[in-house]
Amino acid sequence: MSEQGSGGPAAGLSRSLGLRHVFVLSTGAMLSSGLFLLPGLAAADAGPSAVLAYALAGVVAVPAMLSVAELSTAMPRAGGAYYFLVRAYGPAVGTFSGMATWLSLVLKDAFALVGMSAYLNIVLDVPAKPLAVVLIAGFTIINILGTRASAGVQMLLVGFVLAVMGWFIAVGLPRVGGDGGMEPFFADGTGGLISVVGLVFVSYGGLTKVASAAEEINDPSRNIPLGMALSLLVSTALYTLGVLVAVAVVPPAQLHDDLAPIYTAAEAVLPTAGAVLVVLAALAAFSSATNAGILAAARYPLAMSRDRLVGERLGRLNRFNTPAWGVALTGAGMAAVVLALDVGAIAKVASAFVLLTLALVNSAVLVLRASRIASYAPGFTAPLFPYLQLAGIAIDLYLIVELGPVALLLTGASVVLGVVWYVFYGRTRSMHGGAIYHVFERWGRLVDRGLDRELSAAVQSHGVRSGDEYPGLIARAAVVSIPEGTDINEAAVRASEVLSTQTEVDVATVTDRFLESGSLWIQPSEQHPTATPLAFFDTDDDYLVIVRAAGGICIPAAWGGRDEQVKALFFLAGCSAEPGRVLRLAGELAAYLHSDRAEAVAEAAFEAEVKEALLPDLSIGQYPLMPELSTSALIGRRVGALTIDAGFFLEAVSREGRVLRAEADLVLEADDQITVLGPPNSLPVLDDVVGVLAD
């Protein structure tokens, strides 16, 4: 026997990626050339202060990391940073930002392949650039065929890299400070240090890749920001300490021209077997980062094609279910970069594009928050808004300038190319607006009302949290059946009449609020399609009205539809103070309506059957409290004083046309109807319910 309050069990959608997977995805994307190739180039420009440059670059990445975490928990969709930016700014900025983000990944992965070829040269006497091109071709073919390392293999690779580098650092740190290897610390003054901060920033370019996996992550509101923060902390420490050892033990003249500096340092501090393990760790890191990088980069042309900003061909999937044209374009871009630029230029240009992308991501948070779109409800919100984002933007742009004229020229050219491409190609094809138009409501004709609906749909993949009380929402729902021939306006009035009683808002206002919200989702079921209108109210709770229409209801354009015929509508009136919770609940409901439960809702004979169709592994019972029935023993009892059998939950009390939460201080009255949840096929009959709830 146990006491029961108002909350019932919550159900979550199955998601395969947890905190450790977020950490591995983010860390694996960062640990490659920045650690195994770049230290020599950085030390050549900044001397021993290159160590500090890596640490400062990690600090500079913090605003972008927090912004990516916020955007990922608000819009978990394929396309990553591009998806965020096009929804924030619209297609014009989306075009050049998509191109810039794709180029940043191409450059970063090309840089990784140069590093991989340098480490392969330790065992193979082959020219570096031709070898890099061969490796690019190999990884491109792998991605076209659809072969990907599983999450388990990725964890093994990252674990191996961390273990080997941990050994290298532990043995090498005692050697730091000897023989004057750290003098002079600022070889080229503070100016050299600042320029190298920009140079090594490419090391953190993989930070945004986890965004593309947000839809598969369990409890993303917690695991995405925490996993990314842990990854950035570990990667920054590994970079800083690893470079510190390399700078301390390798003579400057040798280090500055070395494309495999960690291996050279390992030869000085580790036994031969340890140096071999460093080579294997480097190759594992390069392979993991490059394979994942090509896959991520190929999604950008795919996402842009879906938005009609580039050709349809780039959006097609081949028989292996991979975007072959996008993969091929990415591979060709990497090969062109390797053949056209030297390793130092690749590093600078790659860092410039990474900095540009992250500056745009920081600005997207500013725009989306300022837009006040109700359905922009991230599960995690970046702190110190807007100062953190503004500081991140300013620092990112300053570091691009410090990287020199070539990097500045190429990033500027990408912006111009993107704008020109949009003007002559995408402007007449793309139908997307952006959140920025909502900031300036005086541009009324440009406001994209469909964006609210799209962001609402994006939150479906979050899943409910333990305190979201999805079963309680269904248990408290009102069910209304309407006759054939009823149109959606009349159905909305019927639902609004019920919700008006619950929300204490007049019927006309409730109806208008649903019509204005634009948050109506059509569930894709050919047999039993349903719609889920969503609106927000200044209430303390969330309310649901299920309207069933056996003869079907047409959803016209005025309601955000395309003349679909639906068999049921789920009017969800959410608390405006908790939009994230409301959208998660709506997403959970939508997930069940995607399954055959929509058919069960349409065909159910009784209200309890309708609700059971929407509750996972639960049964629902409704019992009247009347003086002439056995349930009269519950009349006058306080809910919190009831002792309820384990596994059962008193969720709702219907009273005089209203459905109340079964709060602990609620006193049950005659003529109430109570709603009880319990395990399947275990609910008591009317005469036995008192034994379950009160004995």
N, C-alpha and C positions, 0 to 999 in steps of 0.2 A: 504494500500500500504506500502511496506517495502523494504529496500535495502537488496540486497543479495550479499554475497561474494562467496567464492569458496566452502565453506562447506555446505553440505546438511544435512538432518536429519540422525541420525544413529539409527540402530536397534540393540536391545540387546536380547539375549536369556533369556527365563524365568528362574529365579533362585529364590528359595524360602527362602534362608537364608541370613539375613542381618547382620549388625554390632551387634545388640543386641543378635542375635543367636550365633555368634562367641564368644562373651563375656560369654554368658551363658554356652555354651559347654565347654569352657576352664575353667571357674571358677567352674562349677559343677564337673569337673573331678579332680580338685585340693582340694576342701574343703571336706575332710572327716577325715581320721585317723590323718593326720598331725595336725589338729586343735583339734579334740575332744579326741584323745587318747594319742598322742605322747608327749605333754608338760610335763607330769610327768616323763617319761623316760629321756627326755632331761635335765630337771632340776636336776635329780638324778646325772647326769654326770658333768653338768656345773654350777649348782646352778642358781642364778638369771641371769647370763650371757646367759642363754638359749634364753632369749628375743633377744639379739644381734645376736645369732646364726641364728634365723629365718630370721632376716633382711639381714644378710650376705648371707644366702642361696638364698634369692630372688635376690640379686645382682649377685651372681654366675650364676643364671639361665638366665640372660639377653643375653649373647652371643648365647646360644642355642635357646632361643626364637626368636632372630633375624634370626638365620640360618634356623630354622624350617619355619619361615614366608617366607624367600626367596625360599626355596625348594618347599614349598606348592604352591606358585604362579608360579613355573616353571613346576612342575610335580604333578598336582592334580589327584592322582590315589589311589585306594584302596590299602592298605598295609602300608600306612604311612611311618614311618622311614625305614622299611625294603625296600620298593620300592626305596626310595632315595639311600640307601646304595648299593643295588645290581646294580643299574644303574651307580653308581659312581665307584665301585670297582670291579664289576663282581661277579660271583657266589661263588667263594671261600670265600671272605670276607662276601658276602651276606648270606651265609649259617650260619656262626657263629653269625653274627650280627642279622639275623632274629631270631635265637634261643635266643640270649641274650635279644632282645627287647621283645619277647614273655614272657620270664622268668621275665623281669622287671614288666610287666603288671600282670602276675600271682602273683608275690610276693606282689605287691602293693595292688591288690584286696584282697588277702588273709589277708593282714594287716588290710584292711578296714573291712573285715568280723569279725576279732577278736575284733575290736573296736565296731562294731555293736552289737556283742554278749555281750560285757561289758555293754553297755547302756541298752540292753534288760534285763540284770541281775538286773537292778534297780527295775524292776517290776516283773521279773520272776526269781525264785530261781532255776536256772538250771546251771550246770557246763559249763564254757565258751567254751572249745574246742568242746565238742559234739554239742553244740548249733551252733557254727560256721560251723561245717560240715553240719548240717541240712540246714542252710541258704545257703551254697554253692550249695547243691543239689537243693534247690528251685529255685535259680537264674539260675542254669544251665538248668533246665527244661523249665523255662520261655523263655530263649534264644533259645532253640531248637524249641519251638513252635512258635517262631517268634514274641512274644509280646514285643513291645517297647513303652516306654513313648514318646508321641509326643513332638515336640519342645515347644508347649504351656505349657504342664505339666512340662517339664524341667524348663521352665522359672518361673513357679509358685514355684517349689521346691527351686530353687536357690534364688528367691526373698524372700521366707519365711526364709531361712537360713540367708541371709544377714540382714533382718529386725530384727530377734531375736538377732543375734550377735551384731548388731549395738546398740540395747537396752542394752545388757549386758555390752558392752564396755563403753557406755555413763554413765551408773550408776556406773561401777566399777572403772573407771579411777580416780575419786576423792579420792578413797581409797588407791591409790598407794603412797608409801613413808611413810606410817604410821607404827608404831610398829617395825621399823628396819627390815622389812621383806626382804629388798633387799641387806642386808649385810651378809657376804662379797659378792660382786658382782661376782668376779671371784673365785668361790669356789675351782676350780682345776687348776687355772692359765690359761694362754692363750692356753696351749696345750689341756686342756679339752674343751675350746671353739671351737678350730678348729675341733676336732674330732666330736663334736656335730653338727657343720655345715654340715658335711657329713651325720650324722645320720638323721637330719631333712630334708635333701634334698629330700627324698621320698615324702615330702609334695607337691613338685612341679612336681612330676612325670606325672601328667595328662596334662602337658603343651603341649605335642606333639599330643594329641588325636584329636585336631581340624584338623590336617592335613588330616585325612581320610575323612573329610566332605568338603574339598576344592572344589570339583567338583560341589557342590550344593550351593556355596556361591556367592551371587551377588557382582560384582566388587571386586573380591578377592584381587587384587593388593592393594586396600585401606583397605578393611574390615578385612582381615586376620591379617596383622601386627598391625593395630590399635586396633582391638578386643583383640588380644593376649596381647598387651602392657597394655591395660586397665585392663584386667583380672589379669595379673601378679602384677600390681600396687595395685589393690584392695585386692588380696589374700595376698600379702606380708604385707600390712597394717593390714589386719584382723588377720593374724597369729601373728604378732608382738604385736599388742595391746591386743589381746585376751590372749596370753601367759603372757604378762605383768600383766594383772589383776589377772590371776590365781596364778602367782608366788607371787604377793603382798598380796593376801588375804588368801591363803591356807598355813598352817604351813608346812615347808619343810618335816618334818617326815611323814606327811599325804600325801603330794603331790607326793613324790617320788615313792610311791607304788600304786598310784591311776591310774586305767585304765579308769576312767571317770572324769578327772580333771576339765573340764569346767562345768560339772554338780555340782561338789563339790563347785567350786567357785561361781556358780550361786546361790546356796543355801545361800551363805554368803552375797551376794549383791542384790539379787532380791527377790521379794515375792514368795510364794509357786507356784503360777500360772506361774511366770516367769521361775522358775526352771523346771517345767513340759514342758514349751515351748522349753527350751534348749534341753531336752531329745528328744522331737519330731523333733526339727531341726537337731539334730545329726542323728537320724534314717533316716530322709529325705535325708541328705547328704550322709550317707552310702549307702542307697538304690540306689540313683541316680548314684553315682560314681561306685558302684559295678556292676550294671546292664549294664551301658555303658562300663565299663572296660572289662567285660566278652565278650561283643559283639566285642569290638575293638581287644582284644587279639585273638579271634577266627579268625580274618581276616588274621593274620600272617601265620598260617599254610595253609590257603586258598591261599594266595598270593605265598607262597613258593611252593605249589603244582602246581600252574599254571606255575611256572618257572622250574618245574620238579626237584626240590631240595629235596622234600619229596614225600611220596607216593600219588598216584592219589586219593585214598579214601578221604584224607583230603581236597581235592578240590571239592568234590561233594556237591551239595545242596539237601536237602530233599524235601518232598512235601510241606513243609511250606516255602520253598525258603530260608533256613538258612543252614550254614555249620555245620551240626549236629555233625560230627566227630571232627571238630575243637573246637566246644563248649564243647563237652564231654571231650576232652583231656585237655582243659583249666580248667574245673571244677575238674577233677581228680588231676591235678597239684596243684590247690589251696588247695584241701583237704590234699594232701600229705605234703604240706608246713606247714599247721596248725598243723598237728599231729606230725611232726618231729621236729619243731623248737619252741622255746619259743618266746614270743612277742618281746623281745629285739633283738634277733637274726634275726627275720623276718624283723624288721625295718632296721637293718644294711645291710643285704644282699639285700633287696629291693632297698635301696639307692645306693648301689654299682652298681647294674645293671642299674638303672636309670642314674647314672653318666657315666657309660660305653657307654650307648646308646647315650647320648647327646654329649659325646666326639667324637663319630663316626659321628654324624650328623654335628658337626662343621667341622670335617675333610672332609666330603663330599662336603661342599661348596668350600673348598680349591681345591679339585680335579676337580670338575665340572667347576669352573672358569678357572683353569689352562688348561683344555682340549681344550678350545676355540671352542667347538662345537657350530656351528651357531645357532642351534635350542634350546640351553640352554639360554632362554631369560626370566628370572623371571620378573614378574610385579613389584616386590619389591626387592631391593638389600640391603643386610645388610651393614651398614656403617663400616668404619675403617678396611676394608679388607686389609691385612690378619691378622692384629694384634689382632683384637677382637677374631677371631676364634682360633688363636694360644694360646691366653691367656685362653680362655675357655677350650681348650683341656688340657693344663698344669694343671689348677686348678682342673678340674674333675679327672684327674689321681692321683693327689696328695691327694685329699680327699678320693679316694678309698683306697689308702695305709693307710691313717689315720683311716679308719674304722676297721682295725684289721685283723689278719691272716685268720679268717673264711671267711669274705667277700672277701678278696683278693684271697683266695684259690678257692672259688666257682666261681668267675668271670673268673679266669684263667682256671679252669676246663671247663667252658662253651665254651671258645675259642678253647681249645684243642679238645673238643668233636665235635664242629662244623667243624673244619678243617678235623678231621678224618672222619666224616660223609660225607663231600664233596668228599674227596679222594676216598672213597670206594663206594659211592652211586651217588652223584650228578655230579661228573666230567664227566661221560660218558653219562649223560642224558641231562644236561642243555646246551642250545645253546647260552646263553647270554654272551656278552662281557661287558666291563665297560668303563666309561669315562677315567679311569686312563691310559688305553692303548693309548688313544689319546694324553696324556701328553708325552708319550715316543714313538713318531712316528717311532723310529728305530726298534721297535718291530712290524714291519708292518703287519706280519701275524696275530697278535692278535687284531689289530684295528677292532672294531665292527662298520662297516659302517651303519648297521641297527639301531644303537642306535640313530643316528641323526634323522632318520625317526620316531622312537618311541617317542622321546622327542617332535618332531614336533606335532605328533598326540595328545600328552598329553595336549598341549596348547589349543586344540579345546574347552575345557570346560571353558575357561576364559570368553568368550564373548567380544564383542568390547566395547571400551570406547567411550565417547561422541565425542572425537576428532579423532577417527580412520577413519571416512568417508567411511564406507562400501558402501553406495549408490553411492558415487562419484567414487569409484573404478569400480563398475559395469557399471556406466554410461560412463566411459572413456574406457571401454574394447573394443577391436577389436574382431570381430566375423569372423571366417574363416571356410568355408565348404570344405571338401576334398572328392574326389571320392572314390568309393569302390575299394579295393585292395591296398590302400595306407598303408605303414607300419609306425611304430611309428617314425623311423628316418626321413622319409620324412615329416611327420606331424610336427616333432620338427623343421625341417629346415624352414617350412612355418611359424610357430610361431616365430622362431628366426629372420626371415626376418623382421617381423613387429616390434618385440621388439628391433632389432638392430637400427631401425630408432628412436625409443623412447629413448633408453638408450645410443645411440651413441657408442655402442660396436659392433665389427664386428660379423657377423653371426656365424662363426665357434666358436668363443669364447662363444657366448651366448648358442649355442647348447651344447658345452662341459661342460659348467657350470651346466646346467640342468642334464646332464648325470652323472656328478661327485657328485652332491649334495646328492644323496640318499634320498631326501625328497619327495618321490612320494607316495601319498595316494590313495588307491582304495576304492571307496565308495560302500558299500554292497547293491546294488540294482540288483536283478536278472533280472528285465525287462530292465532297462536302467543304467547299471553300468558306472561310470565315474572315471577319474583319475585326480589328482591335483598335477602335478610336481611343485616344488618350488625351486628357486635359488635366491641368493643374489648378488647384484651388487652395485658398488660405484656410485649411482645415488641419486638425490634429491627427488625421488618420487617412487611410486609403480605402476606397469603396469600389466595388465591382458590381455591375448589373449585366446579366447574360440575357440577351434578347434572341429568342429562337423563332425562326421563320421557315416553316415547312415548305411554303410556296416560293421562297427565295426573295431576296431584296436586291435591287440594283444599286450599285455604288456609283453615282455620277461624278463628273469632274469637279463639281463644286465641293464635294466631300473628299477630294484627292484620289478618286478612283478612275477606272477606265471602263465603266459600265459592266463591271463584274457582277455576277449573280452569287450572293452569299447566302448560306443557310443559318448563320448565327453571327451576332455581333456582341463583342465584349467591351462594354463602355467602362473604362477605368478612370475614376476620378482620383487623382493622386495629390498628396500633400506637397505644396509648392516649396516647402522648406527642405524636403528630402527628395529632390528629383532623381538622384542616383538610385535610391532604393526603389522608387516607383518604376524606373526604367528596367531595373533588374527583375522586378516582379513581372512586368509586362513581357520581358524577354523569356522568362521561365514559362509563362503562360503560352507564349508563341511557340516555344519549343514543343510543348505537348500538342498544340494544334497542328503542328507539322506532321504528326504521326496519325495513326488510325483513331486516336482519341476524338478527333473532330467528328468522325462518323458516329461514335458513341454518344457525343453531346447532342447531335441532331436527332438521333433515334430514341433517346432515353424517354421513358414514360413518366418518371417522377423527378422532382427536384433533386433528391438525394442521388439518383443515378447520374444526373448531369454533373454534379459535383464530384462524384467518385471517378468519373471519366477523366477528370483533371487533376486528381490526387494520386501521387505515386505510392503504390503499396499501402494504401489506407482505405478504410471503409468509413462511411459517414452515416450517422443516425440522428434523427430529429424527434424529439419527445415533447408533447404538450404537458404543462403543469396545470392540472385542474383539480379542484377540491374532491371531485367524485372518483378520481383515478388514484392508483397507488403512488404516482409521482407527487401527490400532495405533501408527502413527507419532506420534499425539498423546498416547499413554499416557505418563505421567511428566512431561509438559510443564506448566509454570506458565502460567496464563491470561495474566498480564501480560507474559510473554515471547513470546507469539504475535504475529505480524505479520499482520493481517487485512485483506483487500481492502476498499477504500473502499465504503461502502454496505451492508456486512454487519456484523452484530452478534452476538457470542456472548453470549446472554442468561441461560441457565440450564443447570444440570447436575443430572440426576436420579441419585441414588445411594442404594441400599438403602432405597427407599421414601420418601426425602426429596428435595425439589427445592431446590437450593442456588443462590444468586446466583453468577454467574460473576465472582467477585471476582478482582482482579489476582493475589493471592497463593495462589489455589486451585490445587492440583496435580491434574491429571486422572488418573483411575485406570481400570484395566480394569473392564469391565462398566458404566461410566458411560454415560449417554445425554445428549448435548449438544443444546441447542436453539439454532438459528441463525435470525436474522431477516435479510431482504434484500429488495431490490426485487421487484415482481411478476414471476413467470415467469423468474427468474434464479438460483434456488437450484441449487447443484450436486447431481449425483447422488452416491451414497455414495463411489464410487471417486475422485471429484474434490474432495471436501470438504477433504482435507488441503492441496491446492493453494490453496484459498481462505483457509484459516486459518493455515497455517504456512510456506509457501514465501516 
